[in-house]
Amino acid sequence: MLEKTFDAAAVEPRIAAAWDEAGAFRAGAGAEPGASTYSIVIPPPNVTGSLHMGHALNNTLQDILCRFERMRGRDVLWQPGTDHAGIATQMVVERQMLERQEPGRREIGRERFLEKVWSWKAESGGAIVNQLKRLGASCDWSRERFTMDEGLSRAVLKVFVDLHRKGLIYRDKRLVNWDPKLLTAISDLEVQQVEVKGNLWHFRYPVEGRVFDPEDRSTYIVVATTRPETMLGDTAVAVHPEDERYRDLVGRYVILPLVGRRIPIVADEYSDPEKGSGAVKITPAHDFNDFEVGRRHGLRLVNVMTVEGAIDVANNVDFLQDLPVNAELMETIARVEGQDRFAARKRIVELMETRGLLEKIEPHTHMVPHGDRGGVPIEPYLTDQWYVDAATLARPAIASVREGRTVFVPKTWENTYFQWMENIQPWCISRQLWWGHQIPAWYGPDGTVFVELSEADALAAAEKHYGAPTPLKRDEDVLDTWFSSALWPFSTMGWPDRTPELARYYPTSVLVTGFDIIFFWVARMMMMGLEFMGTEPFRDVYIHALVRDEKGAKMSKSKGNVIDPLDLVDEYGADALRFTLAAMAAQGRDIKLATSRVAGYRNFATKLWNAARFAEINGCVIASDFEPLAAEDTINRWIAVELNRAVAEVTAALEAYRFNDAAGAAYRFVWNTYCDWYLEFAKPVLQAEGDSRSKAETRATTAYVLDEILKLLHPFMPFITEELWAEKAKEAGLKRPSMLVTTRWPKAGVTRSEAADEINWLVDLVTEIRSVRVEMNVPVASQIPLVLVGAGPVERARVATHRAVIERMARIASIGFADEPPAASAQIVLGATTACLPLEGVIDFAAERTRLDKELKKLADEVSRIDAKLNNPSFVARAPEEVVEENREKREEYLARRAKVEEALARLG
């Protein structure tokens, strides 16, 4: 006998252990002989990570697809693994060492530090894997990979060496995002834009050959900057080529204040004549845009900072080159040398003010890039780094999407992909860290670089180059974590070896990921897959939206609105959380998650459990010889038709990645069609005295449809369905051929629709009567008459058959027929028939009209109020995105309610 309630906390670990013991998730488990393959590679979570709501959504959707295709008999591989997370992991271990008051990494050296990292990884890393298992992720855990394991490391080395030999990896001096706290280059993904209330300083740069006079604007150019400390590295002032104010100054020079360097005035469209003075200082070594201007005009690159973000000019050859040594320069150097960039900022402003070169200071709120790990403003910094020629690799990857070999879902994300790929910059792949894949490059005494798979190969190459054995020094940098992740679809399957798995499962079927890493991961996997495998790594790319809080705000620790998915699993069960995420995963729309929604879908699980208990109590057990197509009773033929429709709808939606539609179709069929209607229709039959053909058929139908429901819901709610699958078999004394996880997906068959038409007419009639009762404020206990006008022979026969059901379920006192609607009746149109509810004496018609008129006016006012906001461009532009979306949703709710009220008024006639 089933327990009274479903205990998720007790059942989930037991079911997970049973799946594991059965090897249910291994590649090919349960596949039909000769089945086609279906493969997904998991976006590898950081080894330092813990499950957050984005992971929960991403992995739930992947799991739904894998369970769905596994049940369809395909050979499924869901490839799991974790990413070594260079910066994050190194920070975790260094923080741990600090807490234990151990020597720092530079004191103990690289080798001992890496031993500590591997030790941490063995003890504490990868906790997220167990958290994914709690969620029900059906990955082939026997094939778990790690971006730093031996096989993947070999793949990384080969890719680096091969690309270098093709000239697609090279070393160059360029600007990078530099974290002065962590002392490493970081990727764009690791940069967060933070709104800062700062200042805009307007400085006067004297024009060469003119006597500077603060009162005479022809003797200087005003430039504005938010970063005065970088002016020491200025090498030009730019004006727009069509700006009449400066046309006669283009080609002349200004004297850089505090420094004395002659710097040219250049014409460049980067300067905006409508912004500020129309002139901008150009610091190619400390600003990404200025770097490009510098390249266009052949400007010098003068780096004036250390890696820690302190001013470095006293012995800086690039800075001092061709500078006249005078008292002003020496004072500047004395005041700023060695100062932190922000302290130097204050001193430079003071020096400019003292010399009459500060025109004004304006408050200025602007976005400042910060490192997401170090937490300090990043510095565009000029260094020697390793780069990938991304533009060359991008060309075939662009063509793959343009020509439809890889498809984005929703398709609109292709525009984001193209915008990035068609404007792609060289990819900086070196990081100044110790944890990661060390770059396979060795330097000779004269700086000659040898890129090889091993040190032995590099020494051999050096001996050949120099004509004698020569000691080499290895590059200390490691590779960007995204470099190894870019190889994930084929490196996890054994490449560079030509393994059976690689031949069978590559290319993969679909990639499921978030929009924020289209550039950083999707694009790079496309480039590497095409370069090394000769084909795209996946056919489809499904881009899911963000999970936000219930008000639509992005979740963040600082806002205190983060929802921990494991807390929800503990309280409501994994099935409830999974179904919630699937039901809300509409394409292109962010999920507004409230715990009340999860609680609601836990109620859905309870509804399913109670339906199974009802079936058990009423002797509805599986009959191995039952044939639903042969059912004689109308309600049993009807539920078979509706089941087939639900199967077809869920299947089509999952094939199209419409997860919310699939979940919605399953929910409606289970809750409404099966539980609320079919079981209610079946009750009188099942609870009648004695045995009969009808009772036996209804019992078998109830059990059969419940079995099909378990299959239909399994991808969404794997734990409760697997438990009920086993329990229902025990109850019938059957031995299932397999666990539900590898049982075949239901197929939509052909059934007679006459029964469905009859019962759906009955359902519509009862539903509409119930709706009218609510809208008209009919007292719940009131039994009211029903009069059918214009009913033909079919409708009269249906009433004769189902009179007792109508009276019981709609609280109807009597059912009659007439040619004209009775006076004072609410009317419901059902095809050619009008169902009338005489309400004279039951409700006060005048009072109801007044109430509904008032509600209609209130709704109209609310819609007008929201329309005024949404039609105001200022509101739409300035209000937070979630506030605008909330207003749009409220407007839709008000309009829907208004339609209902208008319908109720029309019924009052």
Secondary structure, 3 states (H helix, E strand, C coil): CCCCCCCHHHHHHHHHHHHHHHCCCCCCCCCCCCCCEEEEECCCCECCCCCCHHHHHHHHHHHHHHHHHHHCCCEEEEECEEECCHHHHHHHHHHHHHHCCCCCHHHHCHHHHHHHHHHHHHHCCCHHHHHHHHHCCCCCHHHCEECCCHHHHHHHHHHHHHHHHCCCEEEEEEEEEEECCCCEEECHHHEEEEEEEEEEEEEEEEECCCCCCCCCHHHEEEEEECCHHHHHHCCEEEECCCCHHHHHHCCCEEECCCCCCEEEEEECCCCCCCCCCCEEEECCCCCHHHHHHHHHHCCCCCCCECCCCEECCCCCHHHHCCCCCCHHHHHHHHHHCCCEHHHHHHHHHHHHHHCCCEEEEEEEEEEEEEECCCCCECEEEEEEEEEECHHHHHHHHHHHHHCCCCEEECCCHHHHHHHHHCCCCCEECEECCCCCCECCEEECCCCCEEECCCHHHHHHHHHHHHCCCCCCEECCCEECHHHHHCCHHHHCCCCCCCCHHHHHHCCEEEEEEEHHHHHHHHHHHHHHHHHHHCCCCEEEEEEECCEEECCCCECCCCCCCCCCHHHHHHHHCHHHHHHHHHHHCCCCCCEEECHHHHHHHHHHHHHHHHHHHHHHHCCCCCCCCCCHHHCCCHHHHHHHHHHHHHHHHHHHHHHCCCHHHHHHHHHHHHHHHHHHHHHHHHHHHHCCCCCCHHHHHHHHHHHHHHHHHHHHHCCCCHHHHHHHHHHHHHHHCCCCCCCHHHCCCCCCCCCCCHHHHHHHHHHHHHHHHHHHHHHCCCCCCCCEEEEEECCCHHHHHHHHHHHHHHHHHHCEEEEEEECCCCCCEEEEEECCEEEEEECECCECHHHHHHHHHHHHHHHHHHHHHHHHHHCCHHHHHHCCHHHHHHHHHHHHHHHHHHHHHHHHHHHHC
